[in-house]
Amino acid sequence: MPMDGLTVGFITRELNQTLLGGRVDRITQPERDAVVMIIRAGSENHRLLLCASPNNARCHLTAGAFSNPLEPPALCMLMRKQLLGARIAEIRQEEGDRIARIDFDAMNEMGDPVRRRLVLEIMGRHSNLMLLDENGRIVEAARHVNAEMSRVRQIQPGMAYAPPPAQGKLNPETLTDAELAERLEGYRGGSFERALADTVCGLSRAAAEELACRVLRPGENWPEDLEDACGRLEGFLQRMPGMADARVLRGEDGEVLDVFPFPYLSRSREQQEPFSSLSAALDCYYASRDAKDRLSQKSAGMIRTLKGQTERCLRKLSLQEEELASAAKMEEYRRMGEAINANLYRLKKGITEAVLPDWSDPEGGTLTVPMDIRLTPSQNAQKYFKKYQKARSARETAAIQRDKTLEELDYLENMLTDTEQCGSESELEEIRQELVRTGYLKKNTNRKTQRQLPASQPLRYRSADGIEILVGKNSIQNDRLTQGARDGEMWLHAKDMPGSHVIIRAEGEIPRETLMQALRLAAWYSKGKLSSTVPVDYTLKKYVKKPSGAAPGKVIYTHQKTAYMTVSEAEIQAMEKTGG
């Protein structure tokens, strides 16, 4: 957990040093639980992010760009009213815990100087951001908490702010070796890291392991001399504020795993990348994580709807298949009717069944025909002909309905794949609009949440021969990509399965290595990417047509060739990606 008590202490000290005395020039609220403040300090503009997201709560300076709603939420409007033009008086951490406090020197409506305060509580799903007035009362909060939600602590405008209930842990900034030794004595013989996390405020598992690594001697699981260890730990905690040297921990594949405010001896030094500031390190860590989490939250409802509609289609398809199976008896009804008509002279009313020659059997067999004793032989024949006509009509209708259901199922599966693979809000919004158009989702009429998003862009790669290759990320993009391609450009797509349209931005003869790279991309960005072999069709764009009224991404094509590709993630990562 990057934003533990140690990290909050380092980031508040860093922010206080950078922003102290700075003027609040602009405030936006891109998300319900995230506020961005433009602070003018030291002849520079700084973008301060305060986020109370349940999964990614944090505060730091950011270089990221954020889209804002057309109408600002209540918290944003009140912050603008009370904080615009205010000066930052102090930024600090509360009692070594995961609580950051920002004090402002502001003016009230009468022009009198007043003190305002923002409190960011980084508490997992209980995280919150609150604006307080000069009397310590809550003006507004990112999340309101009423008595039904919590009997311990309510958060409502007008209420006096009260910090979260104390856990009785020691403040790492003020603890003494004697206090620490007394607390740890009860944990003797257990895990020293766990004992530290239970005793010292704000320690994550990684931070507790680091402190233990700094204190324990080689081979120790618990210090032989607890008092000496606590003395060394107190000294380290006192020196720690001066050790600021932010690092990002990366995995073997380069993925960002964690953020440290100073180099951790308990982790591999080779995997710790230095950063100029803790804000820059945190910005790097959360850049993709926060976007993915928010995208996941926003797409969850769409995914549930698509899965529900897919299950409905599968149930309907099962019933239609049953109807087709039952309609298979129609030929038997016709044979029975014809057999009765051919033998009317031999049959009488009142018989329960008739054994008649089966003219359709080349071996001259017989056919046992059940008869209705209430009907004449001729009427029995007509009864079977009516059953035949009904079964034939049912088969034709069921076949048509089955084809429609299969088409709808294919559309839903494509939309589901596109939604699950979304990489940006623009892509998600395009899919949402498509589902609104087709009636699977209702149109969003809440103007506050509507905002203009730029059109999503395809993935862009540069081949070994320097030729650009474009890859659609979803069905809507596929349509734009293919329709915008030139007739002489090469078009590729995985055969008979959902996948990306791929365009090689070159006409004429395509170098072999460029074609191979495009084939790998078409195979990788398809439903069959994990298969041992993926068939990929390729042809010139002029042979690709979109039928009138076809679903997004649906095309027909001719003059294609097929290549069978085996592709790995390493091959895709080795390609030069230039955008998207």
N, C-alpha and C positions, 0 to 999 in steps of 0.2 A: 504494500500500500504506500504509494509515493507521499501522499499528504498526511503523514503521521505527525505526532507532536514535534519531533525534531525538525522535520522539514518545514512545518508551519513557523517554528521559531526562526529558522534561517530566512524564509521568504519574507516574513514581516520585517525583519531587520534590513533585508535588501531593499524592500519597497520603501521603508521609512527613510533610508539613506537617499534613495533616488527621487522620491516624490514629495518629501517634506517641504511645505510651503508652496507646493504647486497649486495652480488654480484649475477648478473643474470647468472645462469649456463645453463639453457635450456628454450626453448620457443616452444610451440606447438599451433596449431590452430585446435581443433577438429570440430568446426563448423564455418560457415561463419562469425558469429558475436560473437565468443567466443575465447579468448586466455588464455592459461595457462602458467604461468611463474614459473620456479623453482628458488627460491631465497635462496642463502646460507647466513644465518645471525644467529649470536649467536650460532655458532657451530651446527646449525640444518638446514635441508632443509625444506623450506616452499613452498607450492603450492598455488600460487596466481591466482585466477580466475578473469578475466575481461570480463564481458558479456554484450553485447549490444542488446540482444534479445528484440523484441518489447514488449513481455509480462513479461519477467523475467530479465530485465537488472539489474546488480548489480556488486559489487566487494567485495571479501572477501577471506580469506584463506579457502581451501577446502581439505577434505580427500577423495573426490570422484575420481574415475578412469574414464578416457576418452579414447575413440577410435579415432585414427587420420587417416586422408586420406593418401593414398600412396604418393601423392605429395602435399607439403605444398602450401597454397594459397599465393598470392603476399604479403599481409600484414605480414604474418608469416615470409616469406623469408627476407623482408626488416627489420623487427624487429630483426631477428637473425643477420643480417649483421651489424646493428647499435647499438644493445643493449647487445649482448652476451659479458659477461665480465664486463659490466658497473656496477657502484655502485649506489644504490638508495640514492639520495641527499635529497629528501623531498616528502612526500605524504600529500596532503591537499585538503580541500574542497574550492570551489570558491564561495565567497560571500554568504555563507549560502544556496546555491542552490543545485540542484541535479547534480552537476558536480564535479568529482574527478580528480585531477591532480597529476601525478607522474613525478618527475624530476630525471634525471639520469646524472651522471658524466661519460662520455664515451670518446672514442678516435675515431678520424676520420681516413680516409685512410692513411693520412700522419703521423699518430701517435700523432697528436696534441690533447690536451684535449678540448672537446666540451660538450655542454649541450644538452641533448635530452629530449623530453617530451611526455608522453602519456596523452591524455585527454579522459575520459569516460563521456559521456553525458547520463544521465538516464532520458529520456524524452518520455517514452511510445513508440509509433510507430516511433518516430523521434530519438530514441536512436542511439548512434554512438560511435565508438572507433577510435581515430585518433593518428597517430604518427607524431610529429612535429620536424623539425630540429632546429638548434641553432638560426635561424632567425625567428622562429615562423611560418614557412611555412609548409603546409601539405605534408608529404612524402607519406603517404598512409592512407586509411580509410577503415573501415569495409563496409561502404555504401557510394557510390558516389552519390552526389546530383547535378544535372545539372540545368540549367536555366528553362528548360521545367518542371521540377519537383517542383521547388521553385524559385519564383522571388525575395524572400526576402533574402535567404542565400544559397549559393552554397558551396559544399564541393567536391573539386577535387584536386588531386596531383598537387603541384606547387603553389596553391593559398595560400595567407596569411590566417591564421586561425583567425576567428572572433567568439566570443562567441555568443550564442543565443540572440535574441533581449531581452533587459531588460524589465521586467514587472512592474518596478516601485515599487516593494515591499521592505519592510525593511529587512535588514540583521539581523537575530536573534542574531548574535554575537556582533553587534555594535550598535543596536538600543538604544535609550534613552526613558525614560518614557514619556517625553514631546512629542517626535515625535510620539510615539505610540498613546498617548491620542488624539493628533490632528487628526491623520488618523481615529481613531475609532469613533470620534465624529459624523461623517456623517452616521454611522450605528446605532446610538442610537435607542433603541426600537426594533431592529431586533434580529437576532440570534447572540449571542456573538461568538459562535464557527465559524459560517460562516464569521463574521467580521474579526476574527483572521486569518482564512485561506486566505481571500482576501487581508490582509494587510501585513502579515509576510511571508517572502520568504520560500518556500520549505515545507510548512505544509500540511500533509495529513489530511483527515477527522478525523482519530483516534488521531493524534497528536494535532489537534486543540481542540478536545473534552477533551484531557488530560490537556492541558494548561488552558482551561476554568474551568475544575474541580479543578485545583490547585488555581485558582484565585477567582472564584465566592464563595460567602458565601452561606450557606444552604438556599434554597428557592429562590435564585436569578436566574433570567434568563438573566439579564443585571446588571452590577455592579451599585449600587446606587452612589458610589463615584468612578467615572471613573479614576481620577488622582491617587487615592490610589491603585486601582486595577492594573493600568499600572506600578506603582512603584514596587509593589510586583512581577509582571510578569517580569520586568527587572531584579530584584534580582534573581528570579528563573532561568532565562536564563543564567545569569552569573555563577550561581552555577552548572548548569546542566552538563558541561563537566566532573565534578568530581563525577557524580552520576552513572557512567558506571556500570551496573549490568544486563547483558542481560537476557531476559526472552522470552520464547515461549508460546504463548496463545493456549491452546488446547480446543477443544469442548468436549461435554459430551461423545462422542464416541472415544475420544483420537486423533481425527484428528487435525493436526496443522492448526490453523486459522490465526495467525499473529505473528510478531516478534517485541519486544520492546527493546530499548537500555537500559532501566531502568524500574523498576516496575511501572506500570500504576495504579493510584488510581481509574481511571474511568472504570477499568475492574476488574473482580473477581480475587482476589489474589490466591484463591485455584486453579484456572485454569492456572496460570502462572508458568511454569516450569523454574527454574534457569539453566543457562548454564555458562560454564567457560569463554566463550568469545562471543562477538557478532558474530564473524566469525563462530563459532560452531553453534550458534543459526540459523544464516542465512543458513548455510549448511544443517541443519536439515529441515528448512522450504522449501528450494528449491529442496531437494533431489528427491522427487517424482513429485513435480509440474513441474519442468523444463523438466524432462524426458517425462512426459505425454504430455506436450505442443509440444515438438519437435516431439514426435511420432505421435501426431495428425496431425501436419503439413506434415510430410512425408507420412502419410497414406491417406491424403485427396485425392490425385490424384487417388490412387488405389480404394478408395471407390467410387469416381465419376465414374470411368471406370466400376466397378462391378455393380453399380446401373444402369448405362446406358445399359449394356449388359443384365441385368435382365429385364429391361423394353422392350428391343428388343425381348427377349424370350417370354415374356407375350403377346406381339402383335402377334408374330408368332404362339403361341399356340392358340390364339383366332381365327386366320384364319384357322388353322388346324381343330379346333372344328367345324367351319362353314362347312368345306369341308366334315367332317364326317356326319354332320347333313343332308347336301344335298344328300349325298350318301345313305341315308336311303330310298330314293325312288327307289333304284335299284330293290327290290323285286316286286314293283308295275310294273316296266317295264317288268320284266320277266313274270308276270301274264298276262299282256296285250298281249305280244308276243305269249304266249301259247294259250290264248283265241282265238286270230285271227287264228292261225294254226289249231285249233280244229274246226273252223267254216268257213274254206275257201269256202266250197261249197255253203254257204249261202250269201257270200259277193261279191260285185261288185266294180269295180274301179269307183271313182268319188263321193263316199259318204263321208260326213264330220265326221260322228261318227257312232259307232256300239254299240248296247246294247246286250251283250253276256253273256251266263251263266258263273258264277264265280265258277270254279271247286274247288277252295281252300276254299270256304265258306261252312261250314258244313250244313248251313240252306238253301243252294241252291239259294243264291241271284244272282244278276246280276252285271255286270261290264260295265261301260260306257267307251268306248275306242275311243279317238279322232283319226281320220284318215286323212292322207294326200291325198287330191283328185288327186295329180299328180302321186301317186304310186298305184300299184296293191295291193290287200290285202296281198299277199305273201311278197311283198317288204315292206309293213307297218310292218309286223311281224318281218322281218329282221332288220328294223330300231329300233324297241323296244329291240330286242336282243342285238344290238350293244350298245344301251344306257345302257343296263343292264351290259354288259361286261365292258364298260368304267367306270360306277359308281362303280362296284366291284373293279376294279383296283385302282380307286381313293381312295376308302375306305381303301384298303390294304396299299397303299402308305402313305395316310394321317395318318393311325394308326401307321405305322412304324416311320414316321417323328414326330408324336406327342410323341411317346415314347422317341425318341432321344431328343426332346425339353424338355420334363419333366426331363430327366436325366441331361441335360445341366443346366436346371433351378435349380435343386437340388445342382449341383456342385457349381454354382455361389452363391447360398444362403449360402452354407457352407463356401465358401471362404470369402464372405462378413462378415459373423458372426465372422470368425477367425480374419479378419483384424480389425474389430471394437473392438475386445477384446484383441488385441495385448498388451503385457506388456513390450516388449523389442525390440531393433533394430534387434536382432538375429531372433526373431520370425517373424518380419515384412519382413526381407530379405528372409527368407525361403518361405514365402507366395509369395513374389515378383518373386522369381526364379520359383516357380510352375506356376505362371500366365504367365511368359515368356515362359516356356516349352510348355504350352497349347496354346500360341499365343494370349492371351488377352493383354499382355504388350510387348513392344519392349525391346530388350536387351540393357542394359546400356553400351554404348561404351566409355563413358567419364572416362578415367583411373584415373583422379584426384579425382573423387568421390567414386571410388571403394576401398574397404578395406576388409580385412579378419575379419569376425566376428565369434566368437565361436558358435558352435551349441547350439540352445536354449535347455533349460532343462525343464522337466515337473514339476508340483507342487508336493511337497512331504509332506505327513502327517504321523504322528505316531499315531496309534490307542490307545485306552485305554489299550489294551493288549500288547502294545509295538511292534506291527507289522507295517511295512512300507506300506503305500498306495500311489500309483503313479497316477497322474491325467494329462492327455494330455491337452495342451493348444490350440492346433489347429490340423487340419487334418493331416499335415505332422508329427507332434509329435505323434499323435495317431498311425500312421503307425509304427514309430520307437518303440513306447512303446509296442504295441501288438506283433510285430515281435520279439522283444527282450525278451519277457516273456517266462517263462518255461511252459511246457505243463500242469503241475499239479497246476499252479497258477490260481486264480479266476479272471475272466474277467467280467466287468460290463459296461453297456451302456443304456442310456435312450431309451425306445422302440419307434421306428418309428419317430424319430426326431433328428435333429442335436445335437451333444453333445460330451463330452469328453469320451475317452476310459479310464477306470479305472482298475488298476491292484492291487490285494492284493498280496504282496510279501511273500506268504507262501503257502506251499503245505500240503495236508492232510485236516483234519477237521479244519474249520475256526471258531474261537470263535464267538458267536452270536453278541457281542457288536462290534467287528471289522467288521463283515459283515454289520451290521446296519449303521455304520459310512461310509463305502464304498458306500452303497446304497444312503445315503444322499448326498455324494459327487457327485455321478453320476447324481442324480436328480438336484442338484444345478448348476452343470456345464453343463447344457443343455438348449435348447431353451425354455423348459417348466418350468424353475425354479420358475417362479412366479405363476404357476398354483396351484390350490388347491391340486391336486393329480398328481403325475408324475409316469407312469409305468416304471420300470427299469428291464431289463433282465440281468440275470447273469448265467454264465456257466464256465466250465473249459476252459482254453486257447486252449487246444488241439482240442476243437470242433469249434474253430474260424478259418475261412479260408478267404484268400483274393483272389477273382477271378482275373485271368490274365487280365491285362489291366484296372482294376477298378481304379476309381478316388481315390486320397489320403483319407484315413480314411474309405473307403468303405469295408465292410466285410460281410460274411454270416456265420451263426452259427446255431448250433443245440443243443439239450439236455438242453435247457435253462429253467429256472424258472423265474417267473415275480413277482416282489414286487411292491406294489403301495405306493409311498412315499409322505409325506407332509413334507417339509423342510423349515426352516427359516434361515435368515442370521446369527442370534445369535448362532444357533447350529453349523454352519460352523466356525464362529469366535472362538467358544469355543474349537475347535479341535486343537491339537498341530501341527503347521505347521513347518517343518524343512528345507524347501528350495523351490526354484523355483519362 
